Amino acid sequence: MAGTVYLRTNCFEVKLEGITFKTKDFESLCMMDFLFPDGKIWASPPVVGLNVMPHPRDPFILLMLLCFGVGCVILRFHTGEPLPAPIRKFLTDERIHFVGFGIPEKKDLFPFEELGLTKSKVDVGYLAAKILKDSKYKRWELAELARKVLGIKRMIGLTEASSFERHEQIKCAICQLFITSTIAMGLIADSGTD
């Protein structure tokens, strides 16, 4: 599912990879501490983008997207299905700074609050408002935040024509999640905070 997206902006170009994992395989990675080893502490917490969306062709399937740099893991869950314990443990790891966009609008899709992933901790608009000390950023669109924080005035996602229609929404979500993560990293780096 999803595949490759080329994101081109006036500031940079990047090749993004969307990779669908079977939930059981990702659970195994979480249990092995392969992603972020137990006991490891970083000077600044790693930023992982987090997004959820209904599957474009099946409203009973929820997609969770996790952005690790230029790679985006895509996991599928049945709507209302409880998260497996290893994935829940990963999502509640306080050493990781999870960041997303539009979290208040997605609270009915995913148990953000239950996992401690409140909008004030996770939503990039709230992060911008806190670091830039102005509450107006909570209401800004992603493109406005990208312009303010990263200097991006123009962006376009490119993909192979054969896969565009099938995965258009997912590829757009991958691009948005990468930009969200990049904004968060920029804000955190500029502020010198975690």
N, C-alpha and C positions, 0 to 999 in steps of 0.2 A: 504494500500500500504506500502511496505518496511518492517515494523516490526522490529525485533530485530537483532542486529549485535553485536558480541563479538569481540572487538579489543584487540589483545594481542601484546605487544611490549616487548623488553628486560627491560623496565623500569616500566611498569604497565599493568594491564588488566582492561578493563572497558566494561560494558554492555551499549550499545547505543540503544535508541528507536527512530525509525522513525514513526511519526504519521501524517497521512494525515488529514488535516482539510478542511472542506468546506470553501471556501473563505468568505462566509457570516458569518460563525461562528467566523472566525478569525477577521473579521471586527468588530464584536460585542465586542470581547475582547479588541481590540484597542480603541474603543469608550468608554469602561468602565474604561480605564486606569488601567486595571487589571495587565498588564504586567509590566509596569514601571509607577507608579502613577504620575500624574501631580504635579509639584512643588517639587518632591523628587530629591535631589541632593546627589550624592555619592562622597566620597573622591576620588575614582578612578572610572571612568565610567564603567558600565557593558559592557562586550564584548559579542557581538552577531555575530556568524558566518553567512555569507550570500553567497549563491551560486545560480546560475541559470543554467538550462540545458534543452535541448529539451527532451520531453518525449521519452523514448527508443522505443516505438511502435507507436507514433503518432507525426509527425513533426509539427503539427499545435497546439500542446499543449506545453506550457512552464512550467517547474517546478521551483518553488522558494523554496529553502531550507533555513531555519533559525535555527541555532544551539544555543540552550539555555542550556549550560552545557552538560549533557548526553542525553538530549532530542532534537530531530530535528523535527520541524514542516515542513510539505511539503504542499505547496499550488499549485494549478493548475490554469493556465490562458490560454486563447486562445492567440496565437501569435499575437502581434500587439494590443491587447486589452489594453485600458488604465487602470492603477492601480486604484482601488477604493480609494476614498479620505481618509478613516481611515487608510488604509495600507500605503498610500503615506505619511500621517502625521507621522506614526510610523517610516518609513524608513528615514525621514528627522529630526527626534528627535536628536538634537545635544548633548544631555546628554548621548547618547548611542554610544559606539565605535563599529561600524560595521567593520567586517574584512572578507576578502575573499582571494582566490588564483586564479591567472590567469585572473584577471579583464580586462587587456587590450585585451585579446583574446575574451572576452564575451560582449564587448561593443555593438555589433550588435544585441545581443539577448535581452538586457535589458537597460533601460534608466539610467544607473549609473550616468553619468555626469549631466543629467537633475535633478537628485535627490540630487546633491551635493556629491555623493559618487565617487569621483575621485580616480584614481588608487593610487595617492600619499597619499590619506587618508585611503583607504580601503585595498589595496593589501598588504598581509603580507610580501611579498618580499620588497616592498617599505618601509614598517614599519621597517623591519630589517635593511635595508640600512640606514635609518634615525637614528635609535637608536644605531646601531653598528658603525655608521659613516664610511661606506664603500659601495660605489655604486654597487659593484659586487653582493650583495645579491638580487638586483632587478631581476637578471637573473637566480637565483638559482631555482632548482626544489624543490618541497615541501619536499621530502625525505632528501635533503641536508640541508634544513633549520631545519627540525626536528632533524637531527643529531647534528647540530651546537648549537641550542638553548636548546633542551630538552635532548640531549644525546641518542636519539633513533637510534639504529643501525639496528634494525630488527622490522618489524611489519607485522601482518597478521590479516585479518578480517575473522571471522568464523560466519556461519549462518546455519540454518537448511537446509538440502539438498532439501526439498520439495519446498522451496521458492527461492532458489538461482538463478535459471535460469530466473525466471520471473522478478526479481528485482535486478539483479546483478549490473547494472550500478548505480542504485539509492543507493544501500547499499555501494558501493565503494565511492560514493559522500558523504554519511553520514560520513564515516570514515575519508575521506580527510578533510571534513569541521570541524570535531571535532579536528583533529590534527592542522588545521589552527588556530582555536580558541585558542587551548592550547599554540601554539607557540606565538600568540599575547599576551596572558595573561602573559607568561613567559618573553617576551621582555619588556612589560609595567612594570611588577613587578621589574625586574632587573634594569630598568632605573630610576624608581621612578617618571616617568612622566605619563601623561594621554594619 
